Amino acid sequence: MIPTPDNTDWYIGFALAFIVIVVVVVIVGLILALASRISNQARDAAGGVDTVRAQTTSLKSGVGQVNDSAIRILHMARVLRKAATGT
């Protein structure tokens, strides 16, 4: 009998290689889709930071006034407490 070459191992190898390549392509596709979503969210967040920055900058003068008022109220409360308790 003349031995015939058995190509079963080659077919199994090609099938496994094809499966591995398909899995890699799917994973890379998922990574690219997630990267796109992250990019969109980062763009939105940057816009939000600009909005917060503008709102905070508009409050700069108001913060000093609030602090001054709070200090005056605290001093008056101490004076009233001292007058009420006599100490």
C-alpha positions as a Python dict, from the first residue, in 0.01 Angstrom:
ca = {
    (1, 'M'): (0, 0, 0),
    (2, 'I'): (113, 346, -83),
    (3, 'P'): (70, 589, 206),
    (4, 'T'): (-151, 886, 120),
    (5, 'P'): (-90, 1217, 281),
    (6, 'D'): (-340, 1300, 551),
    (7, 'N'): (-438, 1669, 539),
    (8, 'T'): (-671, 1659, 838),
    (9, 'D'): (-417, 1831, 1059),
    (10, 'W'): (-387, 2116, 809),
    (11, 'Y'): (-763, 2164, 798),
    (12, 'I'): (-782, 2171, 1176),
    (13, 'G'): (-497, 2423, 1188),
    (14, 'F'): (-658, 2648, 928),
    (15, 'A'): (-993, 2632, 1109),
    (16, 'L'): (-834, 2724, 1442),
    (17, 'A'): (-638, 3008, 1282),
    (18, 'F'): (-957, 3139, 1122),
    (19, 'I'): (-1139, 3129, 1458),
    (20, 'V'): (-853, 3310, 1631),
    (21, 'I'): (-847, 3579, 1363),
    (22, 'V'): (-1225, 3628, 1388),
    (23, 'V'): (-1204, 3660, 1768),
    (24, 'V'): (-921, 3914, 1739),
    (25, 'V'): (-1116, 4118, 1484),
    (26, 'V'): (-1424, 4120, 1710),
    (27, 'I'): (-1218, 4228, 2012),
    (28, 'V'): (-1046, 4507, 1816),
    (29, 'G'): (-1386, 4622, 1688),
    (30, 'L'): (-1520, 4637, 2044),
    (31, 'I'): (-1214, 4830, 2161),
    (32, 'L'): (-1254, 5083, 1879),
    (33, 'A'): (-1626, 5125, 1955),
    (34, 'L'): (-1553, 5185, 2323),
    (35, 'A'): (-1275, 5429, 2235),
    (36, 'S'): (-1521, 5624, 2022),
    (37, 'R'): (-1771, 5639, 2308),
    (38, 'I'): (-1499, 5752, 2550),
    (39, 'S'): (-1395, 6022, 2304),
    (40, 'N'): (-1753, 6152, 2280),
    (41, 'Q'): (-1791, 6152, 2658),
    (42, 'A'): (-1458, 6332, 2702),
    (43, 'R'): (-1570, 6597, 2451),
    (44, 'D'): (-1895, 6646, 2645),
    (45, 'A'): (-1705, 6662, 2975),
    (46, 'A'): (-1470, 6926, 2836),
    (47, 'G'): (-1771, 7135, 2740),
    (48, 'G'): (-1910, 7092, 3091),
    (49, 'V'): (-1580, 7202, 3243),
    (50, 'D'): (-1590, 7518, 3032),
    (51, 'T'): (-1944, 7589, 3155),
    (52, 'V'): (-1846, 7537, 3519),
    (53, 'R'): (-1539, 7756, 3471),
    (54, 'A'): (-1752, 8038, 3328),
    (55, 'Q'): (-2000, 8010, 3614),
    (56, 'T'): (-1724, 8004, 3876),
    (57, 'T'): (-1551, 8305, 3723),
    (58, 'S'): (-1876, 8502, 3734),
    (59, 'L'): (-1897, 8434, 4111),
    (60, 'K'): (-1551, 8567, 4199),
    (61, 'S'): (-1672, 8905, 4323),
    (62, 'G'): (-1976, 8754, 4498),
    (63, 'V'): (-1769, 8515, 4709),
    (64, 'G'): (-1587, 8802, 4878),
    (65, 'Q'): (-1915, 8975, 4958),
    (66, 'V'): (-2061, 8655, 5104),
    (67, 'N'): (-1751, 8604, 5318),
    (68, 'D'): (-1766, 8964, 5446),
    (69, 'S'): (-2135, 8925, 5530),
    (70, 'A'): (-2071, 8596, 5708),
    (71, 'I'): (-1794, 8751, 5917),
    (72, 'R'): (-2019, 9046, 6013),
    (73, 'I'): (-2302, 8808, 6108),
    (74, 'L'): (-2061, 8602, 6319),
    (75, 'H'): (-1933, 8912, 6500),
    (76, 'M'): (-2288, 9032, 6565),
    (77, 'A'): (-2388, 8688, 6696),
    (78, 'R'): (-2095, 8696, 6938),
    (79, 'V'): (-2192, 9044, 7054),
    (80, 'L'): (-2553, 8936, 7104),
    (81, 'R'): (-2447, 8621, 7291),
    (82, 'K'): (-2219, 8829, 7513),
    (83, 'A'): (-2501, 9073, 7582),
    (84, 'A'): (-2750, 8794, 7649),
    (85, 'T'): (-2529, 8594, 7884),
    (86, 'G'): (-2341, 8885, 8036),
    (87, 'T'): (-2001, 8721, 7981),
}
